[in-house]
Every structure is written in C-alpha cells, then in structure tokens.
Amino acid sequence: MPKLLSKTTIASIAIAATAIGTIYLTSASRGNNIVNSSNSILAKDNSSPATLVSIWDKETEPNYSGTTEMTVYRSPNCGCCSVWVEHAQKHGFKIEDIKTDEMEALKQKHNIPPELASCHTTIIDGYVMEGHIPVDDIKRFLAEKPDMVGLAVPGMPIGTPGMEAKDIKQPFQILAFNDKGEVEVYKEYQSY
C-alpha cells in the first residue's frame, strides 16, 4: 500500500513554475542542413514542415482499450494547456476542449484539493485528471480503475508534457487522491 502524504508534504511537492509557452520543433531530415535555436531544431531553409518532438511522444501503453473521450477545461490564455491537449490527441484521445475563466469554481466542483491544483482539469470516465500528467499514466490508471477521485501533477513542473523547455527536466510525482482528501504517490519521475 502506497504511503499517504500530509497536506504539508503535498504543498512542498507542488512546483510553482511559470508557463513559458515554448514551442518545440524539428524539421524533416535534410542531411546536415539544420540549425539549433534555443528551444528547437529548424531547417536552415525553413522549407521542411515542422513537427512536435517530445520525449512524451513515445507510447508505452499501446494496448489501452478503454475510454478515449475526455473533456479538458482550461483558461483561454494558457499555451501550455493547448500543448498538453496535443499530447493527449497524439495518444489517441478525443478531446472536448472547453476554455473557461471559471477554473477555480470548476476545481472546487470536482473536489480537487487546492494543494494539488494545476492549470487545466480533465474529466475522463468519471475520473479527474489535474495538470500535466503523461497520458500513458492516465491510460494505466483508467485500466486499473482504482477507488480514487483521480490523479494530479501539482503546479507546472518543467519537463512534463506541455511544459518542456530545452533539456530542463524537474523531478515530479503523479499523485492519486480520493474523496476524503487522502493522497498517495501513484508514480514518480526522477530522471526521464
């Protein structure tokens, strides 16, 4: 049985990172005709179509056969949330993308403890998924169908899906929480 965490511990885990809205691009292979920029690799002649390249693109749960329809609630002004939505779509999820200025009320409605809050909230198969959770972990959680409210990645850790920035990868935990406010570590990423 995983160890339950105190609210103080959870609060110290939450990383208050700034949304930086970085774009990560690469070009189709054209020999050595590529140039490195601060956050991307682009063809020198810019003639190649750019595509998102992410460590999170690799699917590790390919046999998932559960629900693929999810509703994502996010601020209309949040760029990192739209990158996370693209991450989920690449892994076969169909997204109802709802932009709202009522995020605080939505989080209260779904009983998300404030110390677990992040920038976007996803509802799928009756579960709440808060923040920048890798979708393969969501797939695994949904397949297990635990007696929990959902998962959360508190704050906005740099390196998570939608929050990638160069080679910066902050350690982070995916936390599972129940309707009693109890929280446990579901998965931990130290180096990835």
C-alpha positions as CSV (number, residue, x, y, z in Angstrom):
1,M,0.0,0.0,0.0
2,P,1.5,3.4,-1.0
3,K,2.3,5.8,1.8
4,L,-0.3,8.6,2.3
5,L,1.1,12.1,2.2
6,S,0.3,15.0,4.5
7,K,-1.0,18.3,3.1
8,T,2.3,19.9,4.1
9,T,4.2,17.3,2.2
10,I,1.9,17.8,-0.8
11,A,2.3,21.5,-0.7
12,S,6.1,21.2,-0.7
13,I,5.9,18.8,-3.7
14,A,3.9,21.2,-5.8
15,I,6.2,23.2,-8.0
16,A,5.1,26.7,-8.9
17,A,6.7,27.0,-12.3
18,T,5.9,29.7,-14.8
19,A,4.2,28.9,-18.0
20,I,6.7,29.8,-20.6
21,G,4.8,29.0,-23.8
22,T,7.9,27.5,-25.5
23,I,7.5,25.8,-28.9
24,Y,9.5,22.6,-29.7
25,L,10.1,22.0,-33.3
26,T,12.2,19.8,-35.5
27,S,12.5,19.6,-39.3
28,A,12.3,16.6,-41.5
29,S,15.8,15.1,-42.1
30,R,17.8,17.0,-44.7
31,G,21.3,15.9,-44.1
32,N,23.3,18.5,-42.2
33,N,21.2,21.4,-43.3
34,I,19.7,22.0,-39.8
35,V,20.3,24.8,-37.3
36,N,19.9,24.7,-33.5
37,S,17.9,27.5,-31.9
38,S,17.3,28.0,-28.2
39,N,14.4,25.5,-28.0
40,S,14.1,24.0,-31.4
41,I,15.9,22.5,-34.4
42,L,14.8,24.1,-37.7
43,A,15.9,23.5,-41.3
44,K,18.1,26.4,-42.4
45,D,16.0,26.9,-45.4
46,N,12.7,26.6,-43.5
47,S,11.3,24.5,-46.3
48,S,10.6,21.5,-44.2
49,P,7.3,21.1,-42.3
50,A,7.8,21.3,-38.5
51,T,6.5,18.8,-36.1
52,L,6.4,18.5,-32.3
53,V,9.1,16.3,-30.9
54,S,8.8,15.3,-27.3
55,I,10.1,12.5,-25.0
56,W,6.4,12.0,-24.2
57,D,5.5,11.1,-27.8
58,K,6.6,7.5,-27.3
59,E,3.6,5.4,-26.4
60,T,4.3,3.0,-23.6
61,E,0.7,1.7,-23.1
62,P,-0.2,0.8,-26.7
63,N,-2.8,-1.9,-25.7
64,Y,-5.1,0.5,-23.9
65,S,-8.7,-0.1,-25.0
66,G,-10.6,2.0,-22.5
67,T,-12.4,5.3,-22.8
68,T,-10.7,7.7,-25.2
69,E,-13.1,10.7,-24.9
70,M,-12.1,13.3,-22.4
71,T,-13.1,16.9,-21.6
72,V,-10.3,19.3,-20.9
73,Y,-11.1,22.6,-19.0
74,R,-8.5,25.3,-19.3
75,S,-8.0,29.1,-19.4
76,P,-8.4,30.6,-22.8
77,N,-5.0,32.2,-22.4
78,C,-3.0,29.1,-21.4
79,G,-0.5,28.0,-24.1
80,C,0.9,25.0,-22.1
81,C,-2.6,23.6,-21.8
82,S,-3.0,23.5,-25.5
83,V,0.3,21.7,-25.9
84,W,-0.9,19.1,-23.3
85,V,-4.1,18.7,-25.4
86,E,-2.0,18.0,-28.5
87,H,0.0,15.4,-26.4
88,A,-3.3,13.6,-25.5
89,Q,-4.5,13.7,-29.1
90,K,-1.2,12.1,-30.3
91,H,-2.0,9.2,-28.0
92,G,-5.5,8.6,-29.4
93,F,-7.7,10.7,-27.1
94,K,-10.6,12.6,-28.5
95,I,-10.8,16.0,-26.7
96,E,-13.6,18.3,-25.9
97,D,-11.6,21.4,-25.3
98,I,-13.5,23.9,-23.1
99,K,-11.9,27.3,-22.5
100,T,-13.2,29.0,-19.4
101,D,-12.4,31.8,-17.0
102,E,-14.1,29.8,-14.2
103,M,-11.3,27.3,-13.4
104,E,-11.3,27.9,-9.6
105,A,-15.1,27.1,-9.4
106,L,-14.5,24.0,-11.6
107,K,-11.8,22.7,-9.3
108,Q,-14.0,23.2,-6.3
109,K,-16.9,21.4,-8.0
110,H,-14.6,18.4,-8.6
111,N,-13.2,18.4,-5.1
112,I,-9.6,19.0,-6.2
113,P,-7.6,19.8,-3.1
114,P,-6.0,23.3,-3.6
115,E,-2.5,21.9,-3.0
116,L,-3.0,19.6,-6.0
117,A,-4.1,22.3,-8.4
118,S,-2.6,23.0,-11.7
119,C,-3.5,24.9,-14.8
120,H,-6.0,22.5,-16.5
121,T,-8.5,20.0,-15.4
122,T,-9.5,16.9,-17.4
123,I,-12.6,14.7,-16.8
124,I,-12.5,11.2,-18.3
125,D,-14.5,8.1,-17.4
126,G,-15.7,9.7,-14.2
127,Y,-12.2,10.5,-13.0
128,V,-10.5,13.9,-12.5
129,M,-7.0,14.4,-14.1
130,E,-5.4,17.6,-12.9
131,G,-2.4,19.1,-14.7
132,H,0.4,17.9,-16.9
133,I,0.0,14.2,-16.4
134,P,1.7,12.0,-19.1
135,V,-1.3,10.3,-20.9
136,D,0.3,6.9,-20.7
137,D,-0.1,7.2,-16.9
138,I,-3.7,8.2,-17.4
139,K,-4.2,5.1,-19.6
140,R,-2.7,2.8,-16.9
141,F,-4.8,4.5,-14.1
142,L,-8.0,4.1,-16.2
143,A,-7.2,0.4,-16.9
144,E,-6.7,-0.2,-13.2
145,K,-10.0,1.6,-12.2
146,P,-8.9,2.3,-8.6
147,D,-11.2,3.6,-6.0
148,M,-9.8,7.2,-6.2
149,V,-11.1,10.5,-7.5
150,G,-8.2,10.9,-9.9
151,L,-4.6,11.9,-10.5
152,A,-2.8,15.2,-10.2
153,V,0.6,16.7,-11.1
154,P,0.5,19.8,-8.8
155,G,1.9,23.0,-10.2
156,M,3.5,23.1,-13.5
157,P,6.8,21.1,-13.4
158,I,9.2,21.9,-16.2
159,G,9.7,18.9,-18.4
160,T,6.2,17.4,-18.1
161,P,4.0,17.1,-21.2
162,G,3.2,20.7,-22.3
163,M,5.9,22.2,-20.0
164,E,9.0,21.1,-21.9
165,A,11.9,23.6,-22.0
166,K,15.2,22.7,-23.6
167,D,16.8,19.9,-21.6
168,I,15.3,21.0,-18.2
169,K,13.5,18.1,-16.5
170,Q,12.4,18.7,-13.0
171,P,11.6,15.6,-10.9
172,F,7.8,15.3,-10.3
173,Q,5.3,13.0,-8.8
174,I,1.9,11.9,-10.0
175,L,-0.4,11.9,-7.0
176,A,-3.6,9.9,-6.7
177,F,-6.3,11.4,-4.4
178,N,-9.6,10.1,-3.0
179,D,-12.8,11.8,-1.9
180,K,-11.6,12.0,1.7
181,G,-8.7,14.2,0.7
182,E,-6.1,11.4,1.2
183,V,-3.2,11.5,-1.3
184,E,-0.7,8.9,-2.3
185,V,2.1,8.8,-4.8
186,Y,1.0,7.0,-7.9
187,K,4.2,7.3,-9.9
188,E,7.4,9.3,-9.6
189,Y,9.7,10.7,-12.3
190,Q,13.2,11.5,-11.1
191,S,15.1,11.3,-14.4
192,Y,13.4,10.9,-17.7
